């Protein structure tokens, strides 16, 4: 990945997070973290990966939230970020934070078992 695309990804991630906090600060958006952004080299497509704090119901609500406000969120970000071509946003759930939390729980359990021994 080129340095330029990497900088664009970081900029979009930061700005999307800021717009979520500023304009969609309700209970739903508080549970959402933008974990990664992957923009295509031609700046036409952008995959936005998000993680959700909560259970399966919260994940479904986050999917519905992005379906509902995705275009408006893109317009808000487009007003603040200037690019020759502005990418189309595709929001995708990222389960990696959930998996990471599960691994940490397992490590804590192992540590507790070792302390008891």
N, C-alpha and C positions, 0 to 999 in steps of 0.2 A: 504494500500500500504506500502511495506517495505521501510525502510530508504534507502536501496541500490537502489531500483528502482527509488525512488524519486531523489536521487543524479544523477543517470544515466539520468533521464528525464531533470534535470536542466543542466547537462553537454551537452547533445545533443542539447537542445534549444539554449544555448549560442553559441555552435560551429556552428550550422546551420546558426544562425544569422550572425556570424562572416564571414562565407564563402560566404553568400549572399552579404554582404557588400564588401568583398574583391574582389571577382571574378565576381560578377554579379551586379556591382554598377550602371548599367544603370537606365534609367527612370523607367522601369518596377519594378525592385526589390526595389526601394526606396519606392514605395507605399505599400510594403508587410511587415507585422510584424508577426513574429512567436509568437503566443499567448500562445501555450501550446504544450507539448509533452507527449504522453501517451505510454509507452513501456510495452509490455506484460511481465509477470513475468519470462518467459523462454527466454527473450531477442531475440525472433524470429521476432516479429512484432512491428512496431512503428507507431503510428498515430501522424502526425504532423499537428497541427491546425494553420492556418494562417488567419490573418485579412487583409483586403485591404482598403486602403483609396481611395475612388472614387465611381463611379456608377457601374451599372450592366456590362457595357463594360469593365471596369477595372478588375472586378471579373473574367470575362471570359478570359481576357488576362492573369491573374495570374494563372488560371487553365491550360491554354495552356503552360505557362512558366514552371510550375512544371512538366508537362508531358514531355516537351522537355528536361529539365536539371535535372530531378529527379535522374536519375541513376548516372550522373556525380557528382551531389552534394553529393550523398551517398558515392561515391568513395573518394571525397575530405575529407569528415568528417571521413571516415574510416581510412584514412591515418594519422589523427591527434588524434583519440580516439582509445584506445586499450581496447577491450572487448573480452571475450571468444567467444561469438557468437555476430555477428553484425546484428542488426535487419534490416528487409526490411522496407523501408519508404513508407507510404501511406499518401499523402497530402490531407487534408480536409479543406474546407473553414469553418471559424468560424464566424458566424454572431453576436456573442455576443457583440463585440465592437461597431458595428453599432447600435444594440438595446440600448446599454448603452448611446450612443450619442443621440439617439432619446429621451430617458428618460430625459437626462439632458436638452435637448431643451424644453421638456414639462415643466420641473420644472422652467426653466428660464421664460417661458411664464406665468406661474402661479405667479411667483414672480413679474413680470412686471405688471400683472393685479392687484395684491395686492397693489403695489406702487401707481397705478392710483386711487385706491379707497379711 
